């Protein structure tokens, strides 16, 4: 029963993740590539908008949390901040150096680094939302 519930939550989290990742990537790559905003600001704005969508959908659809909105919003914000720092402060230099091995273009390196950072962010984020933010 618990395994089935976890499997269902992972599927729902994946569906929500595709939606907020699509929104985040559109915003992030638009800001970086079209508006020429720095990669740091582009990812930050994109993750704020994607996180708002994620909070609403994961709270109601994925985890069906009955925790108060205020408490879960605080925990969600803290979780997202930790995930962002993990993906784009701690792992970004490592990811960027790995990508630099296959490309000399700073523009390409930044784009691939932002994309791979979102993978790291998502992995940490699921764990945080499941066991901290929306834990019943």
N, C-alpha and C positions, 0 to 999 in steps of 0.2 A: 504493500500500500504506500509506504513512504517513498520507495523507489519510483513508483508510478507517478506520484505527486511531483517528485523532483524532476522526472523526465518531462512532465507536462509543463512545469515552470520553466525549464530550460528552453522548450519549444516556444512558449509564449515570450520569454525574454528575448529569444532570437528574432521573433517577428517584430517586437517593439524595437529591438536593436537595429534591425534593417531600416526601419522607418526613421529613427533618430540619427542613425549614421548617415543615411541619405541626406537628411536635412543638414546635418553638421558638415558633411563633405561639400555640399553645394555652397553653403555659406563660406566655409574655410577656403575653398579653392577660388571662389569668386573674389573674396576679399584679397587673397594673396596674388592671384594671377591677373585679375582684371583691375582691381582698385589699387594694387601695389602696396597693400598694408603689410606690415612685418608678419613673419610666420608666427611669432608669439601672440600678437594681438589677433591675428586671423583665427588661430586655434582657440584662443580664449573666448572670443565672441561666439564662435561656432559651438563650443561646448556649453556655453551658458544657454543658448537657444535649444540645442539638442537635449540638454539636461531638463529643461522645463517640460518638454514633450515627454521625455523619459519618465519623469516623476509622475506626471498625470497618468500615463498609460500603465506603468509598472505598479503603481499604488492600487489602481482600480482593476486592471485586467490581469496582470501577471501574478502578483502576490495577494491580491484581494485583501489588502491590509485594513484592519479595523482600528489601528493606532490613530491617535489624534493627528490632524493635518499639521498642526504646529510642531509637534514632536517629530513626526516623520519628515517634515520639510527641513527641520534643523539637522537631523541625522543624514538626510539625503545630501544636503549642501556640504556637510562635513565629509561625507563619503566621496562626493564628486571632487572636492578640493584635494583630498588625499590621492585619488586616482589621477587627477591632472598633474599633481606634483610628481607622482611616480612615473607617469608616462612621459611628461614633457620637461621635467627638470632632472630627474635621476636617470632615466633610460635614454633620453634624447641624445646626449653626447655619444653614448655607445652606439645607438642606432645610426646616427649621422656618420660616425667613423666607419661603420660597416658598409653603409651605402656609398661612401666616398671611394671605397675600393673598386666599385663598378662604374662610377661616373665621375667626371671632372667638372660637370656643370653644376654650379651652386644652385641654380633654379631646379634642376632635376633632383639633386640631393635633398633640398628642402621639401619638395612635393612628396617624394617617397618617404622621407622621415616623418612627415605629418601623417601620411597614410599608415605607416607601421606603428606610429605612436598611438593611433586610434585602436589598433588591435590590442596593444598592451593595456590601454585604458579600459577597454571593454572587458577583458579578462578579470582585471582587478575589481571593476565595477560590479560584475555579477556577484562575486563573493561578498562584497560589501553590502549590496542591496539585499541579498538573500539572508545573510547572517547578522546584519546590523540594522540597516534602515527599516526593512519591512518584516523583521522577525516578529512573529505573533507570540 
